[in-house]
Amino acid sequence: MAETDPITPSAVVTETDNATLHRYGTPDDPPLLIIYSLVNRPAILDLSPERSVIARLLAGGFCVYLLAWYPPGAARRYLGLADYVLGDITDAVDWVADRHAMRPHLLGVCQGGVLALCQTALRPRQIRSLTTLATPIATDSADDALARLARGIDFDALVTATGNVTGEGLATVFASLKPFALGPRRYNGLAGLADADAAARDAFLRMERWMYDGPDLAGQAFAEFAREIYQNNALIQDTLTLDGQPVRLAAIDTPVFNAWAEDDHLVPPATARALAAHLGGDCAEHGLPGGHLGLFIGGRAHKQLYPALLDWLRSH
């Protein structure tokens, strides 16, 4: 299936070892760098003109950058989290800071929020502010279904046997966590699309393409993330290291804005909102009614969350 086409125009401005860096808007505005998850593709942030997170950030007065990951392929199966954080993200942060002559704001999405936290913990002086959206922090909560599932799996043995982890396989796992909502209930309204306008039909089809077009994940990075974040609760336990460097949330005295969805079945509120208690600085918090995807494409998010985030960003 073809990758979902973007809505907002961008230019590729540079490459890192494992990603391309896209710029949206004018470099005259202050920079904001988005770190997306290694799971799925970032098209969910730019799915329609009315519900585009990227377009909302642009309209708020920021020059938006997006680090778009390459699919790993067999040659990248041994990439670890340190390669992505200390390599690609560090290079992107430095490139943006050099071009704008100022530190960038960093915005991490879901798993990308963990990567952004690692970058900020290791280099807090290079980040102007950090925003985390639906980011798993404390994975020992009773309602964290992904963590419960992960505890019984030997991920190192899994990736030894399979190499990279397929996007199709991960999509099946995510759907199994909430099968009714992502199955029959989701398609109950499909017949109604026959009478919908072209924009509504296009938005539905773009969402379907995005949901089932996830990239493969580098086997080593997948195993490391699952083991450290979901099995060992390493961010909270202060046991995560990248290339020998300890990742400590208490080292982050950079201003942080942390948002989550109150009905998120992938990153439950208790998993995400634990962040503030472990940081070394201030943390603004925003919980929003709705599910995981509603945090990005929901009408309430675009009326409440993103105006609040933009006000906060401009204040920093």
N, C-alpha and C positions, 0 to 999 in steps of 0.2 A: 504494500500500500504506500502511496506517495506521501511524503511529509507534508503536513499542513502548511499552506502558503501564508506568509505574514500579511497582516493588515497595514501596519505602520511601516513606512519605508525606512531602510537603514543602509549604512555603508560598512563594509568590513574594513577596519582600520589597521589591524595587525593580527598576527597569529602567535599562539604559544605552542608548546610541544603537543598539546592534546586538545586544543580548542581554537576557535576563531573569536575575535573580539569585534562585536558589532556596535556601532554608534548610531543613536537616534537623536536627531535635533542638532542644535548648533553648539560648537565648542566654546561659545561666548558665555554659556550658562554654567553654573557650578555642576561638577560631575557627580553622578550616582551610578555605581557599578552593581549590577545584579548578578548574584551567584545562584544559578539554578541547580536543582537536583540532578544527579547522574541518572536518576530514574525518570522515565517519560521525557518529553521534549518541551521546551519553553513556550510553545505556541499557545498554551493556556493563558499566558500573560498578554496575549494579543489576538484574542479569538474573534472579536467583533468590534466594529467602531464604537459601539455604545458601552462595551464592557472590557475595554483594553486597559490593563494596568499600566502598560508602557505609555500609551497615549495620555493617560491621566497624569503620570509623573512628568511627561513632557509639558503638558498644559500648566503644570504647577511651577514651571520655571527651571527645570533641571535638564542637563544634557545626560541622557541615559545611555549607559553601556551595558551590554549583555555578553557574558562569556558563554558561548555555545559549544558544548562538548562534542568532540568527534566520537562516533561509534568506535569501540575499542578494537575490534578485529582480533585475529589470533596474535598479532605482534604485541598487543597491549594487555594481554591477559595478566601479566605480572605487575601492572601498575598498582601501587598502593595509595592510601589516602595521603601520605606524605608527598607523593609525586604531584597530586592535584593541588594540594594546599601550598606546599613550599615551592613548587614549580610554577604551575599555570596561574594560580590566583595571585601569588606574590608578583609574578611578572606583569600581570594585568593591572594590579594596583599601582605598581611603580610606573608603568607606561602611562596610565591615566594621570597620575600625579605629576609626572614630568610634562605632559602636554598642557595641563591646565595650571601648572605652577601652584597647585593647592592639593591638599589631601582629599580623596573622594569619600563620599558617603558610601556605605556598603549595605546591600540588601540581600539577605539570604532566604531562599524559598525551600521549605520542608527540609530534605536532606541537605540541600544547599545552605540552609541556615546553620547546620552543624559545621560545614566546611568554612563558612564565614566566621563563625565563632572561633574556630581554631586559628584562622588567620589573624583575627583581632586579638586573641589571647597571646599569640606569639609576637605580634607587632602592633601593639596598641597605639603607638605614637604615629603610625602611618595611616590611621583610619579616623576620619572626621566624626562619623557616627555609624552605628550599626542598627539595622532593622532586621528582625527575624519574624518570618511568617510561617505558622504551622510547623514549628521546629521541634523535633523530639529531644527533650532534655533529660527528664527523669523517667526512666522506662521501667520502674518497679511498681507503678500504680496497678491496681486490680483490674481496671477497665482497659488496659492496653493490650488489645488482641494480638497485635504484631509481636509484641514482646513475649507474650505467652507462647505463641507459635514458635518463635525463635529459640526459646530455651531448650527445646527438645531436638535441635538439629546440630549436627557436626558440620559446620560450614566449611572448614578446611578440607574435610574429606569430600564434601560435595563438589567444591570447585576443582579439587584434584581429579575427580572423575569426569567433570563436565567442561572444564576450562572456563570460558566466559559464561555468564548467566543470561539466558535469553529474555528479551523484553516480553515476548509472548508468555513465557512461563510466569514472570512476575505479574503480568496483567491478570492471569488466572488466579494467582494467590490473592491479590487485592480484591478481585470480584468475589472470591469465596468468603471473605470476611463479612460481607453484607449482600448475600445473593439475591434477596427479594428486591431490595432497593435498586440494585444495579442490573436486575433481570426483568421479570414480568412488570413490575411497577413502572420501570423506566420506559417501557415500550407501550404502556397503556395509551399514551397520548400520541402514538405514532400516526394513527389514522387521522387525527385532527390536523396533521401537517398538510394533508391534501388540500385543505381550505386555507392554509396559512399563506402569508405573503412570501416572496422570494427570500427576503432577509431572514425570516424565521426558519425556513427550510435550510438555508445555507448555514446558519448558526448550529442547527441540530447536526447536520452532516459533518461540519468541521469538528464538533465535539466528539462524534463517533470516531472519526479518523484519529483524533488525538488520543482517545482512550485506548485504542488497540494498535497504536503505532509506536510503542515504546522501544527505545534502543536497547541493545544488549549492554550488559555491565561488565567491566573488567573483573575477572574472577577474584583476584587478590583483594582489590578494593572492596568488593561486595562482601567477601568473607570477613575482612577486617572491620568494616562498618557494622555488620550484623553481630559479630562477636563482641566488639568493644562497646557499642552503643546499646544494643538490645539485650545482650546476655550479661555483660559486666557492668552496665550502668556507669560507664567510665567517666562521663562528664561530671556526674555528681560525686562519684567516688574519688575523683582527682587521680585517676590512674592512666589516663590516655597520654600516650607519647607519640610524637611523629619524628622519625629519624633521630631518636634519642632526646628530643626536646619535649619537656612536659607541657601539656596543655592545661592551664589552670583558669577556670572561669573568674576566680578572684583577681586575676591579673588584668581583667578588663575594667578599666575605669573610664573608658570611652562611653559617651551617652548611648543608651540602648532603648529601642522601641520594640516591644515584643507583642505580637498579636496572634490570636488563635480563634478557632471556631468552636462554639460551645457544644455542638453535636457532631464533632469530627470523630469518625470511627477509626481513622488511620493514625491521627495524632490527637488523642483525647486531651481535654483541657488540663487535667492534672499532669500530663506528660509535658505540656508546653509551658504552663505558667510557673513551673518551679524555678525558672531561670533567675528571676529578680533576687531571690534569697541568696544566690551564690555568686553574684557579681561584685566587683570591687567599686562600682559606681552606681549612678542613678539609672533607673529603668522605668520608662513609661509603659503601661500595659493597656491592652485593648482586647476584650473578649467580645465576640460577635455571634449572635444567634445564627444557627445554620450549620451546614456540613462542610467537609474539607474543600470541595471545589467552590462552594459559595464564597469563600474568602477571597477568591480571585475573580469570579464571574457573576457573583450575586448582586442584585440591585441594591440590597442593604449595604454591602461592602462599598459600593461606589458612591453611595449617598452619605455614609457615616465613617467607615474606616479610612478611606483614602483622603478625604478632606482633613481628618484629624492627623493622619500621618504627614501630609504636606505641611500643615501648620507647624507640626513638631520639627520637621526637617528644616523649614525656613528659620525656626528659632535657634537652630544649631549651625 
